[in-house]
Amino acid sequence: MAVQDKVDKLFDSGEYGRAFFIYRNELAPLGDKYAQYMVGFMYQTGLGVEADSVAAAAWYQLAAERGTREFVVVRDRYLHVMDQDDAEIAQAQYRDLRLQYSDLAVLLSSIKRNLEDLQGRTGSRVRSQSSPVTVVGSRDSRYQSGADYYGNVREELEARIMLLKEIGDFQDIDADADRLNIHDLERRVLKIIEADGE
């Protein structure tokens, strides 16, 4: 929220280049649909970036991914006035954006980071005992034991797996991190992303 407040203030004060950078490189990659919409808007209007109607259309499509009414209306209006060639190029750009910034792609990426965190403690997959560790949080200088830290990472991982099951309609995926086949999950997510982008 602090980053969102900062970027909104930058935009409102006319610092469009800085605002575009934050929307595009910090918030949009997190799956923030408003930021993805703003990237499209800034491409459309040329605020902070060179105007590019094709890129605007691609970002508007991405922002509308969840079916949020306001974003769907903008996407549909914008695509309606584009010529066929530009619309096809925008669709190709949209498919590329989905591979990185769609909800499924962002969620899969966060699951992979959680798995890497868990593997990093001992080099093993998820469940193993390790020597005592104290973790210091960089944001709040909070101390916690390694067991608490890795327990929290595991809970976060399993919550993300459950969300991915729901969003991707993967009812057969096991939410237990020990039984997760990440390669199979990646393959299935990629298949959905590519199919939905067509």
Helices and strands as residue ranges (DSSP letters): H 2-12, H 16-22, I 23-27, G 28-30, H 33-45, H 53-63, G 64-66, H 69-80, H 84-101, H 103-120, E 134-136, E 143-145, H 146-168, G 177-179, H 182-196
